[in-house]
Amino acid sequence: MFSNPESFICRAIFRVRIGVIAGCAAAILAGCGTTQNHAPTPAMSANPMEALAADCANAPVVQPIEIIRLNTPFVTEAVVSMLAYAQQVRGMPAAELNQEVSRLGNGAGAAEQLKLSLVLRQFAQLPELIRAQELLARVLLDTGAQAQALHPLARLLQSQDVDRRRLEELLEKQTQQTHEVQHKLDQTQERLNALKAIERSLTNRSSADKSSPPKTRGTAAPMP
């Protein structure tokens, strides 16, 4: 039927290749023929400032970043001023501290009461410390705006007083225990010294007995 089978196979392979190439070309042309909706490119303005203004007007609106505020007490101006006053009175001598106590008086307002408490704490004496704690309690009980601004600092000072009292009680207890131990040691030393004295006295007595000559019995006189 076919005179040359090899030529027939070559022609068939050639036809298949032509069909594949034609299909790929049709697919490419179909893809290029589809139109896409692109925004028209704006014409280049002759004025650069106008172009910049147009770009800014078309720019998307940036939403403001929400700042999360922590629920923590902030340092007010009144607290800063009171801390500066506390630093000032720490280096005052006793005479100036007494003058400051006289100037503040009994503390008419919350600020004066807290200042007076800070001054009294510098004396480090029990009556002054008790009065300073009473002034802190008055500031904390005050519900006015000026007092509420100072409440964080007053609570801090009050907690420091509690810690100081606990440490003082612990130190006093340790001191008492040390005195008791020292008293027992002194009693033991006194007993030891008494035993040593008794031992020395016995040793001296024994030495004296050994060094003394033995006593001789007298001979009776002959009878006449």
C-alpha positions in Angstrom: 0.0 0.0 0.0 2.8 2.4 0.9 5.9 2.2 -1.1 8.1 3.8 1.6 6.9 3.4 5.2 9.7 5.5 6.6 8.7 8.5 4.6 5.1 8.1 5.7 6.1 8.1 9.4 8.3 11.2 8.9 5.4 13.0 7.3 3.1 12.0 10.1 5.5 13.3 12.8 5.9 16.5 10.9 2.2 17.0 10.8 1.9 16.4 14.5 4.6 19.0 15.2 2.9 21.6 13.0 -0.4 21.0 14.9 1.2 21.5 18.3 3.0 24.7 17.2 -0.3 26.0 15.7 -2.2 25.3 19.0 0.5 27.1 21.1 0.4 30.1 18.7 -3.4 30.4 19.0 -3.3 30.3 22.8 -0.7 33.0 22.9 -2.7 35.2 20.5 -5.9 34.6 22.5 -4.1 35.7 25.7 -2.7 38.9 24.1 -6.1 39.7 22.7 -7.9 39.9 26.1 -8.0 43.5 27.5 -7.5 44.4 31.2 -9.1 47.3 33.0 -6.2 49.4 33.9 -6.5 52.8 35.4 -5.5 55.5 32.9 -2.0 56.8 33.5 -2.3 60.4 34.4 -0.6 62.8 32.1 2.7 64.3 33.3 2.1 67.7 34.6 4.4 70.5 33.7 4.5 71.8 37.2 6.1 69.3 39.7 4.3 70.9 42.7 0.9 70.3 41.1 1.9 66.7 40.4 2.9 66.3 44.1 -0.3 67.9 45.3 -2.3 65.5 43.1 -0.4 62.5 44.4 -1.0 63.6 48.0 -4.7 64.1 47.3 -5.0 60.6 45.8 -3.0 59.0 48.6 -4.9 56.6 50.9 -5.9 57.9 54.3 -3.8 56.4 57.1 -5.7 55.5 60.2 -4.2 56.9 63.4 -2.6 54.4 65.7 -4.5 53.9 68.9 -2.3 54.4 71.9 -3.0 51.9 74.7 -2.7 53.6 78.1 -1.7 51.4 81.0 -3.8 51.5 84.1 -0.9 52.7 86.3 -0.6 55.9 88.4 1.4 58.6 86.7 3.8 61.0 88.4 2.1 64.3 88.9 3.7 67.7 89.3 2.8 67.7 93.0 4.6 64.4 93.5 7.7 65.7 91.7 7.7 68.8 93.8 7.3 66.8 97.0 10.2 64.5 96.1 12.4 67.5 95.5 11.4 68.9 98.9 12.2 65.5 100.5 15.6 65.6 99.0 16.1 69.1 100.3 15.3 68.4 103.9 17.5 65.3 104.0 20.6 67.4 104.3 19.3 69.9 106.8 20.9 70.2 110.2 18.7 69.9 113.3 18.4 73.7 113.8 17.0 74.2 110.3 14.7 71.2 110.7 13.2 72.8 113.8 12.7 76.1 112.0 10.9 74.2 109.2 8.7 72.5 111.7 7.8 75.9 113.2 7.1 77.3 109.7 4.8 74.5 108.7 2.9 74.5 112.0 0.2 71.8 112.3 -0.2 71.5 108.5 -3.3 73.3 107.2 -3.4 71.5 103.9 -2.5 68.1 102.5 0.8 69.4 101.0 1.8 71.0 104.3 0.9 67.9 106.2 3.0 65.7 103.9 6.0 68.2 104.1 5.8 68.2 107.9 5.8 64.4 107.9 8.9 64.4 105.7 10.6 66.8 108.1 9.7 64.8 111.2 11.0 61.6 109.8 14.5 63.2 109.7 14.8 63.3 113.5 14.6 59.5 113.7 13.0 59.7 117.2 10.0 57.7 118.3 7.7 60.7 119.1 8.4 62.4 115.8 8.0 59.2 113.9 4.6 58.6 115.5 3.5 62.1 114.6 4.8 61.7 111.0 2.7 58.6 110.6 -0.4 60.4 112.0 0.1 63.1 109.4 0.3 60.5 106.6 -2.9 59.0 107.8 -4.6 62.4 107.6 -3.4 62.9 104.1 -4.7 59.5 103.0 -8.1 60.2 104.6 -8.4 63.5 102.8 -10.6 63.2 99.6 -9.7 66.5 98.2 -8.1 66.9 94.8 -4.8 68.1 96.2 -4.6 65.2 98.7 -5.5 62.6 96.1 -2.6 63.7 93.9 -0.3 63.0 96.8 -1.9 59.7 97.9 0.6 57.5 95.9 3.6 59.1 97.7 1.8 58.9 101.0 1.1 55.2 100.6 4.7 54.6 99.7 6.0 56.4 102.8 3.5 54.5 104.9 4.7 51.2 103.6 8.3 52.2 104.3 7.3 53.0 107.9 5.8 49.5 108.2 9.0 47.9 106.9 11.1 50.1 109.2 9.0 49.1 112.3 9.3 45.4 111.4 13.1 45.7 111.0 13.3 47.6 114.3 11.3 44.9 116.1 13.5 42.2 114.6 16.7 44.1 115.6 15.4 44.7 119.1 14.6 40.9 119.4 18.1 40.0 118.2 19.7 42.5 120.6 17.7 41.0 123.5 18.8 37.5 122.6 22.4 38.7 122.4 22.2 40.2 125.9 20.8 37.0 127.2 23.6 34.9 125.6 26.2 37.4 126.9 24.7 37.2 130.4 24.9 33.4 130.4 28.5 33.6 129.2 29.4 36.0 132.0 27.9 33.7 134.6 29.8 30.7 133.1 33.0 32.7 133.2 32.4 33.7 136.9 31.9 30.1 137.9 35.0 29.0 135.9 37.0 31.7 137.7 35.7 30.5 141.1 36.7 26.9 140.3 40.2 28.1 139.3 40.5 30.1 142.5 39.5 27.0 144.6 42.0 24.9 142.6 44.8 27.4 143.3 44.0 27.5 147.0 44.1 23.7 147.2 47.4 23.6 145.3 49.0 26.3 147.5 47.9 24.4 150.7 49.3 21.2 149.4 52.6 22.8 148.6 52.8 24.4 152.1 52.2 21.1 153.8 55.0 19.5 151.8 57.6 22.3 152.5 57.0 22.4 156.3 59.3 20.1 158.6 57.7 17.2 160.3 56.8 17.6 164.0 59.0 15.4 166.5 57.7 14.0 169.7 59.5 15.2 172.9 61.3 12.5 175.1 60.2 12.1 178.7 62.7 13.1 181.4 64.2 10.1 183.5 62.9 9.6 186.9 65.4 10.5 189.8 
